[in-house]
Amino acid sequence: MKLAVCTAVVFFTLFGTECLHAADSRPNILVMMVDDLGYSDLGCYGSEIDTPNLDALAANGLRFSQFYNTAKCHSSRVSLLTGQYCIAAGDTALTHAVTSAEVLADSGYFTAMTGKWHLDGQPTDFGFQKYFGHLSGACNYFTGDNTFRLNGEKWQVPKEGFYTTTANVDYALEFLGEARQTKSPWFLYVAFNAPHAPLHALPEDYAKYKGRYDEGWDKVRAARVAKQKQIGILPATLKESPRPDHILAWEDMEPWRQKYEANRMTTLAAMIDRVDQEIGRLVTDLRSRGELENTLILFVSDNGACPYDRKKPLLDVEPTTGDISLADSTGWSWMRNSPFRYYKQNQFEGGISTPGIVHWPAGLKTSPGSVVDTPVHLIDVMPTLADVAGAEVPETWPARELRPVSGISLLPLFEGNEIERPSPIHLLFSKDRGLRDGDWKIVSFQSSPWELYHVADDRAELHNLAHSEPERVQQMVETWTNMARGVLHAKPNVYAPVDKKTEPHRHREWTNFDSDAPSKGQQVMRRRSQNRGKPNKPIRARKNTRLTLEDGTLQLQFTGEDPGIAMDLRGHDLPNGPYRLTFKLRDGSRDGGELFFTTDSERTLPKGERLTFPVVADGEWQSISLDLATKSRIYQLRIDVSSGPGKATISELQLGDEQGQLLMSWPEKESN
């Protein structure tokens, strides 16, 4: 999941008469993406959060009621930039795709980006001539991390006065100024990391929402659904999904938990409000240049609200500095994805359906404020950009083996016409699957048995028709499988048959409502600092990971999202770098692997340096060699070879110096 949301705003700018370039009058393009935004998180989609700038764009443009994403941060960014499904494009390495920046730069555009990247390499490796932002998938909003780059070079986050949402627009405006001096059309991509966790808000934004969410998610959700029907983004006859069993009724929770949960939503609302304010700065800049009338704006999200509650509760804190942050909430994610079921990563509507706004007074042929019900997807963005810009999508590209684009141009919809999609919309992340084919949809929760919904009448996916229409399910499953094999070029394990037994839909990282009240936040933090530096196991399994030793190999079983192993080296006598880490890997996931390491004994993972590597995951042994190009001593290592449930085997895991001298090995013996 670049508003990382996971939300994208695309401005196509046709200059006013006074601003036309003599040599090139093609539209300028500005894409903005936010991270983990729920379907109902904007005022024009039912929210009580103040989003006047986006609401104004919707009132004078059009909204999509069915704008789909991939339900996950990085895969949505791949689809947005390439017009392909993530696996087909070569995952985060983009080995089988070209980006919109490359297509437009090749067509004479000035290209720039700010914000979250979350793919391999850097934006400057994929067609962006200018870049400011962080390469990581998430970071502290006030202190950032060490992946920040400015035009390909490391950039040091200031110690004071920094907040990522604001900084992204600061540099966006700076790049716009540079672009306008070139007299060429420009393409600017702004990728906010808000409102992705960690939850951090500016003090003035946080203060605005204090007390607003004390009534709880049941009442707030009911109000949002009522507003959605009243403003026409959803039909008045729609039956919303009920609160699921894994979320408590607000009135049944202890007072301490109510207070804690209200604080989380207060922070989220403040973060979303700030994104809208920063979008307002961009809109004001366009208006002052006489460009707004001929600016095409497409606004979408990378996925729905995130349910993964990955921190212990902190009580009586205000997350308005870099020292304190809050985690995502499953209960509020259910509310934010109103009226749908489930969340980020799931291919149910709550995970994949998010806001989509188009604003273009000079180009839209639809009535202002229209709602378009045609299903569209992030794969359609790049073909649309190329169509509007008059650019050709190449069939070949140096050092890459390109695959066909799966998306289609949305320009006919902007002109009041229809689109004809040649194939259904394929939905997949990890073990969550789905297919949207016309009015019908099949969906599987983490490879559980397929479910069937007639979404034209049942958008909230309440009435599973799989048992009454088995032939339709079989036909749609065959289509999904054939697309996974022939369009995505996925490995057989990706499209293996789903489970036959139905289990309750649960995830171990959803909020645990059985936990006891924690200590005060500052006491929790003090205990953590007291524990820092104590010796740990030489190698340990991270969350959602079971580690066993067998015949000198590390046997890993992954039961949830973001698993892996970590090694604490602080108690070992190591020389300064550079280093080389080598190992053999079998299985894992084709989403790719990551290595994190720290060169500061006080810094905790994953806040250190990050390297990525491809994972073949074909059942055969794969040799991995990673160079840690640091001249400092390392203190911690973390290896991730899968993004979700599965298994892997690691053998001959060794850390050496640049001359090849063995320093440490796991699990057999440690260094000489």
Helices and strands as residue ranges (DSSP letters): E 5-13, G 17-19, E 28-33, E 35-36, G 43-45, H 52-59, E 62-68, H 73-82, G 91-93, H 100-106, E 110-115, G 123-125, E 130-134, E 148-150, E 153-154, H 164-181, E 186-191, H 203-209, H 217-231, G 250-252, H 255-288, G 292-294, E 295-303, H 330-336, H 349-352, E 353-359, E 370-372, E 376-377, G 378-380, H 381-389, H 411-414, E 425-429, E 432-437, E 440-444, E 451-454, H 470-486, G 492-495, H 521-531, E 540-541, E 545-550, E 553-558, E 565-568, E 579-587, E 593-598, E 609-613, E 621-628, E 636-640, E 646-657, E 662-666
